[in-house]
Structures are given as structure tokens and as C-alpha cells.
């Protein structure tokens, strides 16, 4: 806001964030901070709710022997999954709320927040359950595949399940690529340069921001999770393979290109939508760097680093508030300056 003092208009604190490059920067930081927050929430739920009253799937010939002090990646604890299911329901309610509000500001934020909750609550915990139900082993940090690890997991069982969804992912991506109504820059670039004729977009079509942003967020998360799982798989590629190093560099160049474009944005809501793929692509470098042990991933060890983990949650809240407060025309279908 701005105040008039002595006949002169004095800019308020938030006015600083209504102009480039701060519009894009706040959007980027908001989306970026949500990525480690998702890990923190999932691990906190696993640890806090764990009662160590495990049951084992009938797919095991015999219950795995878990040595003392080892982390169990085979046991199923029912108490973990009800809160995760409720989290997914909350995500759907938020997305539907955004649809009913029918404004760009509410729809964009509702789609992003709702999809993030839906991803952690339903997607990740569904894979978490079924990996243990079907007896998928984990890849331990020592390079062995086992049901329990002494020194932590390099790749948990649920992520092998996610890797196996690649065929379904590519089939779904075909729909988005051939959708003439898409506003995705990547697909539109493919239409132009690969001469994929999908027809012209419908004129006067009203955009459902909440649903569109939710589907975009879920699809981008899914795509890059699967991509990283193939990079990490020691049989297919491996974390020290040249292609993994190439991917790290490619993500860096790609994300920097997107970031410099994002810094020019003037509209908060369009900046947030552009920041979703930008921040996730940039975060892939963070993930790979952690895999190479360049630094300790505190978001994977929230109980060892409670302050840092709490600051991530606080940062998401602050960036979200600034982003919403600096948007204009909050009651309009389109948030235009």
C-alpha cells in the first residue's frame, strides 16, 4: 500500500514487490521452498506417526529379519496412511475452492497448494504403501538392495514404484502435447518446431486456473521424479554416469534461461505459473547435488535440523503472503495490471 504524507505519496513496503524483478523472484522462491517442504512433511509424518507395530505383506515368503538399529523399509504401519489420505482430500477441497472462486489469483494459488498436498498425501504415500505391500527392496547407501539399511537409503522402495510408472506418464504427456488449448510454452514450442498440427485454440475460452495449475503441477512433479529415478538407477544409468552429469548441466542452463525470463514478469499470477516448472527444474540440480553428497540435505533429516526445517515452512508462508498481497484485481477472473 502507499500512504500520503505531507501531500506526497510514500511507497509502502509491499510496493517494492509489485515490480520486476521482485514479482518473479518471490514467485520462484515460493515454489522452490515448497519442494524441500514436501520432503519434510512426509518424513515428519512417517516418524511422528510410527508406532513400530509393523505388519508384513503376504507376498513375503517370510517376514524380513530387521537387525537392531536398522531402518525398516518393509514393514507397513496403517497409522501412516489415514493422515495422508486426509491430506489428499484437503488438497482436492482447496482445488475445488479455487474453481468456485473463478479468479486468477485464487485459482493459481489454490491449484498449486492443492496439487502439492495431493501429491504428498495421495501419490507419494500410495506408492509408499504399495512398495512395501509388494515387497520392493530399497537401495541402501552402501550400494546393497535390502529390506533394511544401517546407514540410510539412497533410493527408497516407493521411488522404484514411481520409476515403473514411466509408460503411463508418457501416454498422459501425449494428451497434453496434442491439446490445442495448451498454454505450455514447451508444448507450443514443440508444435512449432516439429510441425505438430493440433489446430487453433478456441476463441474466447475461459480458463479454469485452479484445475489447470493443479494438473500442471502434478504432471511436472511426476515427470521429473521419474527422470531422476532413471538417472539414479545403477543398472540403467547411475548417479556417476556421464549422462547424469550432462543432465545436471542441462538443468542448470535451462533453469537459468527460465529464471532470467521470469525476472521480467510484471503480473504476480502469471509469474507464479511460470515459476512452477522453473523452480522444479532448478531444484533437480539440488537433488542431484545431494545425491553426489555435495552437502547434507537437511530436508531429508528434519529431526536433526529442526530450525532449518522450520525456516523452510516459514519461508513458504512469507513468500505466499507477499505474492497474494501484491496481486491486483483479486476479485477479477483475470489479474491484469
PLY file of the C-alpha trace (Angstrom):
ply
format ascii 1.0
element vertex 337
property float x
property float y
property float z
element edge 336
property int vertex1
property int vertex2
end_header
0.00 0.00 0.00
1.01 3.62 -0.22
0.35 6.45 2.18
0.07 10.19 1.58
2.25 12.14 3.97
2.54 15.92 3.68
0.98 15.87 0.23
3.48 13.34 -1.09
2.82 9.71 -1.79
5.12 7.40 0.11
5.51 3.86 -1.17
4.68 1.08 1.21
6.91 -1.92 1.80
4.89 -4.21 -0.47
5.12 -1.83 -3.42
8.70 -3.00 -3.87
7.45 -6.47 -4.75
4.99 -5.29 -7.39
7.70 -4.62 -9.94
10.29 -6.71 -11.78
12.46 -8.48 -10.85
10.80 -8.97 -7.45
7.50 -10.26 -8.88
9.29 -13.19 -10.49
11.77 -13.62 -7.66
9.07 -14.03 -4.98
7.16 -16.47 -7.19
10.32 -18.51 -7.78
11.25 -18.61 -4.08
7.72 -19.61 -3.08
7.65 -22.59 -5.44
11.26 -23.51 -4.75
10.75 -23.63 -0.96
7.74 -25.93 -1.35
9.97 -28.67 -2.83
12.03 -29.41 0.33
8.93 -28.74 2.43
7.23 -31.72 0.79
10.10 -33.99 1.90
10.00 -32.55 5.40
6.25 -33.10 5.77
6.40 -36.69 4.53
9.33 -37.67 6.76
7.83 -35.96 9.81
4.57 -37.85 9.23
6.47 -41.13 8.93
8.48 -40.59 12.11
5.87 -38.99 14.36
3.12 -41.42 13.50
5.34 -44.51 13.58
4.36 -46.90 16.37
6.61 -49.74 15.11
3.65 -52.10 15.10
4.52 -53.45 11.69
2.68 -55.98 9.62
4.16 -57.61 6.54
2.55 -58.36 3.21
1.63 -61.90 2.27
3.94 -61.51 -0.74
6.91 -62.24 1.51
7.74 -65.90 1.95
8.72 -64.98 5.49
8.80 -61.72 7.40
12.14 -59.96 6.77
14.61 -60.01 9.63
15.37 -56.43 10.69
18.61 -56.19 12.71
18.60 -53.87 15.68
19.41 -50.30 14.71
18.48 -50.80 11.06
15.77 -48.74 9.36
12.85 -50.90 8.27
11.68 -50.42 4.67
9.44 -53.48 4.55
7.00 -53.06 7.40
3.58 -51.47 6.89
2.13 -49.21 9.57
-1.52 -48.47 8.93
-1.49 -45.32 11.06
0.66 -43.52 8.45
-1.92 -43.66 5.70
-5.07 -42.13 7.19
-3.47 -38.67 7.69
-2.01 -38.94 4.17
-5.47 -39.74 2.78
-6.93 -36.76 4.64
-4.13 -34.55 3.27
-5.13 -35.53 -0.26
-8.79 -34.76 0.49
-7.77 -31.32 1.76
-5.84 -30.78 -1.47
-8.91 -31.61 -3.54
-11.10 -29.30 -1.44
-8.61 -26.44 -1.98
-8.55 -27.06 -5.75
-12.36 -27.13 -5.89
-12.49 -23.94 -3.82
-10.24 -22.30 -6.40
-12.53 -23.47 -9.19
-15.58 -21.99 -7.44
-13.85 -18.67 -6.77
-13.18 -18.40 -10.51
-10.47 -15.76 -10.18
-6.92 -15.94 -11.43
-5.34 -15.18 -8.05
-7.39 -17.70 -6.07
-7.25 -20.30 -8.84
-3.50 -20.11 -9.33
-2.66 -20.44 -5.63
-5.38 -22.99 -4.92
-4.23 -25.16 -7.82
-0.60 -25.07 -6.72
-1.20 -25.61 -3.00
-3.91 -28.23 -3.56
-1.79 -30.19 -6.03
1.20 -30.12 -3.66
-0.93 -31.61 -0.87
-2.47 -34.12 -3.26
0.96 -35.20 -4.48
2.37 -35.80 -1.00
-0.80 -37.22 0.53
-2.10 -39.49 -2.21
0.65 -40.05 -4.77
3.71 -40.45 -2.56
2.01 -42.31 0.28
0.15 -44.57 -2.14
3.49 -45.58 -3.64
4.89 -45.81 -0.10
2.25 -48.40 0.83
2.32 -50.46 -2.34
6.12 -50.65 -2.48
6.04 -52.31 0.94
2.97 -54.36 0.09
4.62 -55.86 -2.99
7.97 -56.34 -1.27
10.14 -53.88 -3.21
13.64 -53.60 -1.73
15.38 -50.32 -1.01
18.78 -49.29 -2.36
20.91 -48.61 0.72
23.70 -46.05 0.82
26.25 -48.88 0.82
25.01 -49.98 -2.63
23.10 -53.06 -1.45
19.44 -53.83 -2.08
17.72 -54.84 1.15
14.59 -54.50 3.27
16.53 -52.65 5.98
19.51 -50.31 5.94
22.04 -49.45 8.62
23.23 -46.23 7.03
20.08 -44.91 5.36
18.55 -45.32 1.92
19.87 -43.97 -1.34
16.58 -44.80 -3.10
13.53 -45.80 -1.11
11.19 -48.53 -2.41
8.39 -46.12 -3.32
10.61 -44.36 -5.84
11.25 -47.59 -7.72
7.47 -47.87 -7.99
7.35 -44.34 -9.38
10.03 -45.22 -11.94
7.78 -48.03 -13.13
5.02 -45.53 -13.99
7.01 -44.16 -16.94
4.79 -45.75 -19.60
1.64 -44.25 -18.15
3.40 -40.89 -17.77
4.41 -40.80 -21.44
0.87 -41.74 -22.50
-0.56 -38.88 -20.44
2.06 -36.49 -21.83
0.83 -37.35 -25.34
-2.57 -35.92 -24.44
-1.05 -32.64 -23.27
1.24 -32.40 -26.29
-1.70 -32.79 -28.71
-4.01 -30.47 -26.79
-4.71 -27.40 -28.92
-5.76 -25.39 -25.86
-2.43 -25.77 -24.08
-0.67 -22.62 -22.84
2.52 -24.54 -22.00
5.49 -22.87 -23.70
7.32 -26.17 -24.11
4.45 -27.89 -25.92
3.79 -24.83 -28.06
7.50 -24.78 -28.95
7.23 -28.43 -29.97
4.14 -27.69 -32.06
6.05 -25.01 -33.94
9.45 -26.62 -34.42
8.30 -30.22 -35.01
5.35 -29.05 -37.13
2.77 -30.81 -34.98
-0.59 -29.52 -36.19
-3.18 -29.60 -33.41
-5.48 -26.84 -34.64
-6.01 -23.33 -33.37
-7.06 -22.60 -29.76
-10.74 -21.91 -29.20
-11.57 -18.23 -29.22
-12.99 -16.72 -26.05
-12.30 -19.85 -24.00
-12.45 -19.17 -20.25
-9.52 -20.67 -18.37
-10.05 -22.82 -15.29
-6.94 -21.64 -13.45
-7.24 -23.86 -10.38
-7.65 -27.08 -12.33
-5.05 -26.15 -14.95
-2.39 -25.22 -12.38
-3.11 -28.35 -10.34
-2.70 -30.67 -13.32
0.40 -28.81 -14.47
2.00 -29.08 -11.02
1.24 -32.79 -10.68
2.50 -33.60 -14.18
5.74 -31.65 -13.82
6.49 -33.24 -10.45
5.74 -36.68 -11.84
7.87 -36.20 -14.96
10.99 -35.05 -13.16
10.69 -37.62 -10.36
10.64 -40.37 -12.99
13.52 -38.74 -14.86
15.67 -38.57 -11.73
14.87 -42.17 -10.82
16.23 -43.34 -14.17
19.36 -41.25 -13.62
19.92 -42.76 -10.18
19.24 -46.37 -11.20
22.70 -48.05 -11.08
21.65 -50.69 -13.58
20.18 -48.42 -16.26
22.24 -45.22 -15.90
23.68 -44.48 -12.45
24.37 -41.32 -10.45
28.01 -41.11 -11.66
27.23 -41.74 -15.33
28.20 -39.08 -17.87
24.54 -38.60 -18.75
23.76 -37.68 -15.14
26.47 -35.01 -15.24
25.09 -33.83 -18.58
21.58 -33.66 -17.08
22.87 -31.61 -14.16
24.43 -29.08 -16.54
21.39 -29.08 -18.81
19.05 -28.39 -15.88
21.34 -25.54 -14.83
21.37 -23.88 -18.25
17.66 -24.45 -18.79
16.65 -23.11 -15.37
18.88 -20.03 -15.70
17.28 -19.26 -19.05
13.82 -19.58 -17.48
14.81 -17.54 -14.41
16.07 -14.58 -16.45
12.75 -14.58 -18.30
10.82 -14.91 -15.05
12.56 -11.84 -13.63
10.86 -9.72 -16.30
7.32 -10.66 -15.29
5.01 -7.89 -14.10
1.95 -9.97 -13.19
2.06 -11.98 -9.97
-0.19 -14.83 -11.04
1.42 -15.44 -14.42
4.81 -15.28 -12.68
3.72 -17.98 -10.24
2.57 -20.27 -13.03
5.85 -19.74 -14.87
7.77 -20.29 -11.63
6.34 -23.79 -11.11
8.36 -25.52 -13.87
11.26 -23.07 -13.44
11.76 -23.79 -9.73
11.26 -27.54 -10.13
13.82 -27.72 -12.94
16.27 -25.74 -10.79
15.54 -27.98 -7.82
16.59 -31.02 -9.87
20.17 -29.73 -9.59
19.75 -29.52 -5.82
18.52 -33.12 -5.76
21.40 -34.38 -7.88
23.95 -32.41 -5.84
22.60 -34.03 -2.69
22.83 -37.42 -4.35
26.51 -36.72 -5.03
26.95 -35.84 -1.31
27.97 -32.28 -2.05
26.02 -31.22 1.05
23.77 -32.62 3.74
20.14 -32.49 2.68
18.63 -31.16 5.90
15.10 -31.52 4.50
15.65 -35.29 4.43
16.71 -35.16 8.11
14.23 -32.68 9.63
14.67 -34.00 13.18
18.41 -33.42 13.01
17.88 -29.90 11.64
14.61 -28.67 13.17
15.44 -24.95 12.88
16.35 -25.13 9.20
13.24 -27.22 8.51
11.03 -24.76 10.38
12.55 -21.87 8.44
11.58 -23.56 5.17
7.95 -23.66 6.29
8.13 -20.04 7.43
9.69 -19.00 4.11
6.87 -20.62 2.12
4.32 -18.76 4.25
6.05 -15.39 3.90
6.58 -15.69 0.13
2.96 -16.79 -0.36
1.61 -13.85 1.64
3.75 -11.36 -0.27
2.69 -12.89 -3.58
-1.02 -12.78 -2.76
-0.87 -9.28 -1.24
0.90 -7.82 -4.26
-1.53 -9.27 -6.82
-4.11 -6.89 -8.23
-7.73 -7.39 -9.21
-8.14 -10.24 -6.73
-11.88 -10.46 -7.44
-11.49 -10.46 -11.23
-11.34 -13.51 -13.47
-8.09 -12.21 -14.95
-5.50 -10.49 -12.75
-4.41 -7.72 -15.09
-2.43 -4.59 -14.25
0 1
1 2
2 3
3 4
4 5
5 6
6 7
7 8
8 9
9 10
10 11
11 12
12 13
13 14
14 15
15 16
16 17
17 18
18 19
19 20
20 21
21 22
22 23
23 24
24 25
25 26
26 27
27 28
28 29
29 30
30 31
31 32
32 33
33 34
34 35
35 36
36 37
37 38
38 39
39 40
40 41
41 42
42 43
43 44
44 45
45 46
46 47
47 48
48 49
49 50
50 51
51 52
52 53
53 54
54 55
55 56
56 57
57 58
58 59
59 60
60 61
61 62
62 63
63 64
64 65
65 66
66 67
67 68
68 69
69 70
70 71
71 72
72 73
73 74
74 75
75 76
76 77
77 78
78 79
79 80
80 81
81 82
82 83
83 84
84 85
85 86
86 87
87 88
88 89
89 90
90 91
91 92
92 93
93 94
94 95
95 96
96 97
97 98
98 99
99 100
100 101
101 102
102 103
103 104
104 105
105 106
106 107
107 108
108 109
109 110
110 111
111 112
112 113
113 114
114 115
115 116
116 117
117 118
118 119
119 120
120 121
121 122
122 123
123 124
124 125
125 126
126 127
127 128
128 129
129 130
130 131
131 132
132 133
133 134
134 135
135 136
136 137
137 138
138 139
139 140
140 141
141 142
142 143
143 144
144 145
145 146
146 147
147 148
148 149
149 150
150 151
151 152
152 153
153 154
154 155
155 156
156 157
157 158
158 159
159 160
160 161
161 162
162 163
163 164
164 165
165 166
166 167
167 168
168 169
169 170
170 171
171 172
172 173
173 174
174 175
175 176
176 177
177 178
178 179
179 180
180 181
181 182
182 183
183 184
184 185
185 186
186 187
187 188
188 189
189 190
190 191
191 192
192 193
193 194
194 195
195 196
196 197
197 198
198 199
199 200
200 201
201 202
202 203
203 204
204 205
205 206
206 207
207 208
208 209
209 210
210 211
211 212
212 213
213 214
214 215
215 216
216 217
217 218
218 219
219 220
220 221
221 222
222 223
223 224
224 225
225 226
226 227
227 228
228 229
229 230
230 231
231 232
232 233
233 234
234 235
235 236
236 237
237 238
238 239
239 240
240 241
241 242
242 243
243 244
244 245
245 246
246 247
247 248
248 249
249 250
250 251
251 252
252 253
253 254
254 255
255 256
256 257
257 258
258 259
259 260
260 261
261 262
262 263
263 264
264 265
265 266
266 267
267 268
268 269
269 270
270 271
271 272
272 273
273 274
274 275
275 276
276 277
277 278
278 279
279 280
280 281
281 282
282 283
283 284
284 285
285 286
286 287
287 288
288 289
289 290
290 291
291 292
292 293
293 294
294 295
295 296
296 297
297 298
298 299
299 300
300 301
301 302
302 303
303 304
304 305
305 306
306 307
307 308
308 309
309 310
310 311
311 312
312 313
313 314
314 315
315 316
316 317
317 318
318 319
319 320
320 321
321 322
322 323
323 324
324 325
325 326
326 327
327 328
328 329
329 330
330 331
331 332
332 333
333 334
334 335
335 336
